[in-house]
């Protein structure tokens, strides 16, 4: 179990665009393991590699549904529909919450840890989490999209 330090805003690494993973190596497997350990330790529902200072297109998520832990390498959103509006937090921006408008349903494709293409479809919280984490890979923070911001106590559930 390797818990990594979570990068906090305004660290410039959070504003950079992550590079695609070109080869699945033991280092990528270790990165996935470390990211999951870090996310669970911080009581979050998602984590992107830039949040631990690594500019690779890798995300992990677990929103507590039947999907369990989702690991995605080079995720790409391929479908979005509907709309939801609600609160988001972020492990990289503790103590703040913002109301963000997102798609209600999302379909994303990417690679699993074996390098096989997988497609994940999610609604509500999972859709929100997928979009939030993919935004991290593009240097976008939820605060850029929030229509309302307010202070909150840091707690689990932040992505």
Buried (B, 14 or more C-beta within 10 A) or exposed (E): EEEBEBBEBEBEBBBEEBEEBEEBEEEBEEBBBBBBBBBBEBEBBBBBBBBBEBBBBBBBBBBEEEEEEBBBBBBEBEEBEEEBEEBBBBBBBBEBBBBBEBBBBBBBBBBBBEEEEBEBBBBBBBBBBBBBBBBBBEBBBBBEBBEEBEEBEBEEBBB
